[in-house]
Amino acid sequence: MRTLAVAAGAVATAAGIGAAALVNFRNFKGRLSQNAAVLNETLPVHSLWWRNQAKVKGELLYVAIGDSAAQGIGASEPHRSYVGLLADHLRLATGRTVRVINLSVSGATVELAVRDQLPRFVKLSPDIVTVAIGANDIALWDPATFEAGLRELFAVLPARSLVADLPCFHLPRNERMVSVANRILRTVAAEHDLTVVPLHATTKRQGLRSIATHVASDLFHPNDRGYRMWAEAFLPAVGAQAARLIP
């Protein structure tokens, strides 16, 4: 959200649009801040919902590692996140009940996922694992820290776990960092026989217009339509995993 606002402000200033436009821009930033605050209020609601889901028994265990996107922040309901959509697909594809343990934490970076989520993950024996982490690393981009965290995280994932690359940020400066991050992610994933989910290509195909159609009111998190797109990026790999889980 901050990156979009800063970029918009730079464009407005460079164009010399004038005082009225700058006032409108300040109003726009104020609305973004208000919208972000509203979404922040949903954090405990989503977190509680996922904790309750973890108590529901199932024949299969699906474990998700990630950040606020895995929590479904920006969706109208927690189950409309990509994790919820993938769990529904697993139930339909396998004809089996699915228990979901969503370890994700809003605001998590790769380093924080290693610290907070990995200790819980190693105690589990999942049938399917999805990982989507790293978008928050772009704000304070440090390639060495990012790679070190990925290596520690990926080293303990079961073979063929599904790891998404970073989504498209659309803005050129951010995309340059994302390109480096995704090269690192694909390299480390290949070393550990993990399946890379093409989230970046899937989100990039939607173009800049997707900010108006696939993004929540804070202009950062996906909305319901955006999460369906995320789920679609995972579905081919999830379908292949589901095939081996059919009794």
Backbone hydrogen bonds, N-H to C=O, Kabsch-Sander energy under -0.5 kcal/mol:
donor,donor_aa,acceptor,acceptor_aa,energy
5,A,1,M,-2.1
6,V,2,R,-2.6
7,A,3,T,-2.3
8,A,4,L,-2.4
9,G,5,A,-2.3
10,A,6,V,-2.2
11,V,7,A,-2.1
12,A,8,A,-2.2
13,T,9,G,-2.3
14,A,10,A,-2.6
15,A,11,V,-2.0
16,G,12,A,-0.6
16,G,13,T,-1.1
17,I,12,A,-1.5
22,L,18,G,-1.9
23,V,19,A,-2.3
24,N,20,A,-2.3
25,F,21,A,-2.4
26,R,22,L,-2.3
27,N,23,V,-2.3
28,F,24,N,-2.3
29,K,25,F,-2.7
30,G,26,R,-2.1
31,R,27,N,-2.3
32,L,28,F,-2.3
33,S,29,K,-2.3
34,Q,30,G,-2.2
35,N,31,R,-2.8
36,A,32,L,-2.6
37,A,33,S,-2.1
38,V,34,Q,-1.9
39,L,35,N,-2.2
40,N,36,A,-2.3
41,E,37,A,-1.1
42,T,39,L,-1.5
43,L,40,N,-1.3
46,H,42,T,-2.6
47,S,43,L,-2.5
48,L,44,P,-2.4
49,W,45,V,-2.0
50,W,46,H,-2.3
51,R,47,S,-2.1
52,N,48,L,-2.2
53,Q,49,W,-1.9
54,A,50,W,-1.8
55,K,52,N,-1.1
56,V,53,Q,-1.5
60,L,97,T,-2.2
62,Y,60,L,-0.5
62,Y,99,R,-2.9
63,V,61,L,-0.5
63,V,128,I,-2.3
64,A,101,I,-2.0
65,I,130,T,-2.6
67,D,132,A,-0.7
70,A,67,D,-0.7
71,Q,67,D,-1.4
72,G,68,S,-1.1
73,I,68,S,-2.2
75,A,72,G,-2.3
80,R,77,E,-1.9
81,S,78,P,-1.9
85,L,81,S,-2.3
86,L,82,Y,-2.4
87,A,83,V,-2.2
88,D,84,G,-2.0
89,H,85,L,-2.0
90,L,86,L,-2.4
91,R,87,A,-2.0
92,L,88,D,-2.1
93,A,89,H,-3.1
94,T,90,L,-2.2
95,G,91,R,-1.8
99,R,60,L,-3.3
100,V,53,Q,-0.5
101,I,62,Y,-2.6
101,I,99,R,-0.5
102,N,100,V,-0.6
103,L,64,A,-2.3
103,L,101,I,-0.9
105,V,66,G,-1.7
108,A,105,V,-2.0
113,A,109,T,-2.3
114,V,110,V,-2.1
115,R,111,E,-1.7
116,D,112,L,-3.2
117,Q,112,L,-0.5
117,Q,113,A,-1.7
118,L,113,A,-2.1
121,F,117,Q,-2.2
122,V,118,L,-2.2
123,K,120,R,-1.0
124,L,121,F,-2.2
127,D,61,L,-2.7
128,I,61,L,-1.6
130,T,63,V,-1.9
131,V,162,L,-2.5
132,A,65,I,-1.9
137,D,134,G,-1.0
138,I,134,G,-0.6
138,I,135,A,-1.0
139,A,136,N,-0.6
140,L,137,D,-0.5
141,W,138,I,-1.0
146,F,142,D,-2.5
147,E,143,P,-2.7
148,A,144,A,-2.4
149,G,145,T,-2.2
150,L,146,F,-2.4
151,R,147,E,-2.6
152,E,148,A,-1.8
153,L,149,G,-2.5
154,F,150,L,-3.5
155,A,151,R,-1.3
156,V,153,L,-1.3
157,L,154,F,-0.9
160,R,193,D,-3.1
161,S,158,P,-1.6
162,L,129,V,-2.5
163,V,161,S,-0.7
163,V,195,T,-2.9
164,A,131,V,-3.2
164,A,162,L,-0.5
165,D,197,V,-2.1
171,L,169,F,-1.9
175,E,171,L,-2.7
176,R,172,P,-1.8
177,M,173,R,-1.2
178,V,174,N,-2.7
179,S,175,E,-2.4
180,V,176,R,-1.4
181,A,177,M,-2.6
182,N,178,V,-2.9
183,R,179,S,-1.7
184,I,180,V,-2.2
185,L,181,A,-2.7
186,R,182,N,-2.5
187,T,183,R,-1.9
188,V,184,I,-2.5
189,A,185,L,-2.6
190,A,186,R,-2.1
191,E,187,T,-1.5
192,H,188,V,-0.9
192,H,189,A,-0.8
193,D,190,A,-1.1
194,L,189,A,-2.4
195,T,161,S,-2.4
196,V,194,L,-0.6
197,V,163,V,-2.4
197,V,195,T,-0.5
199,L,197,V,-2.4
202,T,198,P,-1.9
203,T,199,L,-2.5
204,K,200,H,-2.6
205,R,201,A,-1.8
206,Q,203,T,-0.8
207,G,204,K,-1.7
210,S,207,G,-1.8
211,I,208,L,-1.9
212,A,209,R,-1.6
213,T,209,R,-0.8
214,H,210,S,-3.7
216,A,221,H,-3.7
219,L,216,A,-2.2
223,N,214,H,-1.6
227,Y,223,N,-2.7
228,R,224,D,-1.8
229,M,225,R,-1.6
230,W,226,G,-2.1
231,A,227,Y,-2.7
232,E,228,R,-2.2
233,A,229,M,-1.5
234,F,230,W,-1.3
235,L,231,A,-1.9
237,A,234,F,-0.5
238,V,234,F,-2.5
239,G,235,L,-3.2
240,A,236,P,-1.7
241,Q,237,A,-1.9
242,A,238,V,-2.9
243,A,239,G,-1.8
244,R,240,A,-0.8
244,R,241,Q,-0.6
245,L,242,A,-1.4
246,I,242,A,-0.6
246,I,243,A,-0.7
